[in-house]
Amino acid sequence: MTSPATRALDLAPLLRAQAQLNQPHTLFRAVEETCRVRFGFRFLTVLRNLPGTGNVMRMHSSEKDYPTGALKPMGLTEWGKVVLDGGQSWLGNSAEDVRWAFPDAELILSKGCEACACAPVLWAGRCVGVLSLNDARDAYSPDDMADMTLVAQTLAPALI
């Protein structure tokens, strides 16, 4: 059986989803399915950056405990400096990493997630959102982040 890390990344379904009706939900669902096949996850979220507020807004979630429309205070955190301000991907693979990054770390950890891979969505040089995948410890590698960053970029039309 082919491991998720060796599967080729196919962006065609995501690009086709951008052209479909019922946006941004059609694109969010296509990104979720691509991430499920390519990387795997226990839960996935898509966040919109709200510059100047210190918050991100959850636009899509595969997890019922993370409702859409909710605000999360991430803009003024150290994680926010890296991902939202710096436009850099961030990979955490331990409970300590999750606690460092997220104010809701205990909820994330309660779901068995010690790995969190976050890829910024960039538009015109600024971070407009983030694709975040969560799974068991060491589920993601630095090599996964290159493909995850490409998947995240397909979300730009839904987040600007």
C-alpha positions in Angstrom: 0.0 0.0 0.0 1.3 3.5 -0.8 1.9 5.7 2.2 0.3 9.2 2.2 3.8 10.7 1.9 4.5 9.1 -1.4 1.3 9.9 -3.1 1.5 12.4 -5.9 -0.3 15.7 -5.4 -3.0 16.4 -7.9 -4.2 20.0 -7.8 -6.6 19.5 -10.8 -9.7 18.7 -8.6 -9.1 21.8 -6.6 -8.7 24.0 -9.6 -11.9 22.5 -11.1 -13.7 23.1 -7.7 -12.8 26.8 -7.9 -15.0 27.1 -11.0 -18.1 25.4 -9.5 -21.1 26.9 -7.9 -21.8 27.1 -4.2 -18.6 28.8 -3.2 -16.6 28.8 -1.0 -18.1 25.5 0.3 -17.4 23.5 -2.9 -13.8 24.5 -2.7 -13.5 23.8 1.0 -14.9 20.3 0.6 -12.5 19.7 -2.3 -9.6 20.8 -0.2 -10.7 18.6 2.6 -10.9 15.6 0.4 -7.5 16.2 -1.2 -6.0 16.6 2.3 -7.7 13.4 3.5 -6.2 11.4 0.7 -2.8 13.0 0.5 -2.0 13.7 4.2 -4.7 12.3 6.4 -6.0 14.2 9.4 -8.2 13.9 12.5 -9.5 17.3 11.8 -8.9 20.1 9.4 -9.8 23.8 9.5 -9.6 26.7 7.1 -9.1 30.1 8.8 -9.4 33.6 7.4 -7.0 36.2 8.7 -8.6 39.3 10.0 -5.7 41.8 10.1 -5.8 44.5 12.8 -8.2 42.5 15.0 -5.8 39.9 16.5 -8.2 37.2 15.3 -8.7 34.6 12.6 -12.2 33.4 11.6 -12.9 29.7 11.1 -14.4 29.4 7.6 -14.5 25.6 7.4 -14.0 22.7 9.7 -14.2 19.0 9.5 -14.8 18.8 13.3 -18.1 19.7 15.0 -16.3 21.1 18.1 -14.9 23.8 15.8 -17.9 25.6 14.3 -17.5 27.9 11.4 -17.8 31.6 12.0 -16.0 31.4 15.3 -13.2 33.8 16.0 -9.9 32.6 17.4 -7.3 35.0 18.9 -4.2 34.0 17.0 -3.0 37.3 15.5 -1.1 38.4 18.6 0.5 35.1 19.4 4.0 33.9 18.6 2.4 31.5 16.1 0.7 34.5 14.6 4.0 36.2 14.1 5.3 33.2 12.2 2.3 32.3 10.1 0.0 35.3 9.8 2.7 38.1 9.9 5.6 36.1 8.4 3.6 34.1 5.9 5.6 31.0 6.8 4.3 27.4 7.2 4.5 26.0 10.8 4.7 22.4 11.8 4.3 21.2 15.4 4.7 17.5 16.3 4.3 17.4 20.0 2.0 18.4 22.8 4.5 21.1 23.8 4.3 22.5 20.2 0.5 22.6 20.3 0.5 24.3 23.7 3.0 26.9 22.4 0.9 27.7 19.4 -2.8 27.5 20.4 -4.9 29.0 23.1 -7.3 26.0 22.8 -4.4 23.5 23.0 -6.2 21.3 25.6 -9.2 20.7 23.3 -6.8 19.9 20.4 -4.8 17.5 22.6 -8.0 15.9 23.9 -8.7 14.8 20.3 -5.4 12.9 20.2 -3.8 15.6 18.1 -0.1 16.4 18.9 0.7 17.1 15.2 -0.5 20.3 13.6 0.6 21.5 10.2 -0.3 25.0 9.2 0.1 26.5 5.7 -0.6 30.1 5.1 -2.7 31.2 2.1 -0.9 34.2 0.6 -2.4 36.8 -1.7 -0.5 39.8 -3.0 2.3 39.3 -0.4 0.1 39.0 2.6 -1.4 36.1 4.5 -5.2 36.0 4.0 -5.8 32.7 5.7 -4.4 29.4 6.9 -5.0 25.7 6.2 -4.5 23.7 9.4 -4.4 19.9 9.6 -4.3 18.1 13.0 -3.4 14.5 13.7 -1.4 12.1 15.9 2.1 13.0 16.9 4.6 13.0 14.0 1.9 12.5 11.4 3.4 15.2 9.2 6.9 15.8 8.0 8.7 18.9 6.7 8.4 17.2 3.2 4.6 17.3 3.5 4.7 21.0 4.1 5.7 21.8 0.4 2.6 20.0 -0.9 0.4 21.4 1.9 1.5 24.9 1.0 0.4 24.3 -2.7 -3.0 23.0 -1.5 -3.4 26.0 0.8 -2.8 28.4 -2.1 -5.8 27.1 -4.0 -7.9 28.6 -1.1 -7.0 32.2 -2.0 -10.1 33.0 -4.0 -12.3 31.9 -1.1 -10.4 34.0 1.5 -9.8 37.3 -0.2 
